[in-house]
């Protein structure tokens, strides 16, 4: 990679873009990019994706998620906490039980669109 400075006319190469500053200004602010990266990190784990797929059909009790995934409660709880902190799942307490649901009912569809794995 070569140095980009005024002496080697690198900037002149980009004059075909109407306004390089305009392009830079269209990039979301750093805090928004950080939030986006946290969401992408949250869905990057296969177990968390399984949890999201389970919740696609509706609300589930945490104990049912533990049972279906055949994972220790502490493992599932850890992953659910990450999904909650990323605002991907909603939760509510009812007595001693915690119920989880997708924050956005179209989340799985959006994940499929991002990964281009939508079934045809």
N, C-alpha and C positions, 0 to 999 in steps of 0.2 A: 504494500500500500504506500502510495507516495504522499508527501506532505501537500496539504491543500492550503495554498496561500495566494496572494495576489500576483506574485511574481511568475508563477507557472500557469496562469490563466485558468486555473481550475474553476473558479467561480464563473467565468465566461461560458464554460460548458453548460452550466445550469440555467443560462438565460432562456433556454427553450421552455423552462417552467416559468410561467408568467410572473410569479413572485415567490421566491424561496421563503421569504419571511411569512407569507400567507400560509404556505404549507406547514411551517413550523407552528404557527398560531392555531392551526386546526387540530393539532395533537392535544388530547385532553390534558388537563393539569396533572401534576405529579400525584396528588392525593387520589385522583380518580384512577390513574394507572395502577397505583398501589392497591386500591380496592379491587380492581379487576384481576390483578395478579393473585390476590388472596383467594378470590372465588375460583380461579383456575387451579390453584394449588389444592383447594378443598376437594375439587372433583377429580383430581389426578390420581387418587388412590382407588384401586379396584374394589376394596371392601366398601368404601364410601359410595361408589357408584352402585354397588349392589343394594345398599340401603336406600338410595334415591329411587332405584327401580322398584323396590318393594313398596315404597310410599306413593308411587305413581297411581296405584289403584285406590288409595285412600289412607286414612289415618290408621296407625297401628300403635299398639302398646309396645313399650321398649322390651318387655319380656318376650313378646312374640317375635320381635326382630332378633333377639338373642337366640331363641329356639330355632328359627328358620335358618339363620346363618351358621348355627352350630359353633358359635364362638363364645368365649367367656364374656360374662356381663361387663367386666372392666374394659375389655377390648372394644366392644360395641359402644359402651358409654363414651370412651375416648373419641371414637370416630363421630358419634352423634354430637359431641361437644364442638368439634371442629365445624361440622355442618351448621350447627346453631350459630356459632360465632360469625360464620360467613353469611348468615341470614338466608340460607338455602332451605332450612326446615323451620317450621313452627313447632312449638311444644306447649302442652298444657298438663297440669297436674290434676288428677282426680283421685283423692284419697292418697294411697301410697304408690299409685301407678302414674307413670308419665306416658303421655300419648304424643306421637309425632306425626306430622303431615308436611307435605311440600309447601313451601312459601309461595311458589308459583306453580300452578297446576300444569303449565306447559314446559316446565324445566327439562324433562327428559327429551321432549321434542327439540328444544333449543340445544341441548347437549349433542343430540344426533346431528343437528345442522352444523354445529361447530366442527364436529369430527368427520363430517361427510359420510356417516355410517347409516344414514336413514335407509330403511328397507324400501326397496322399490316394488 
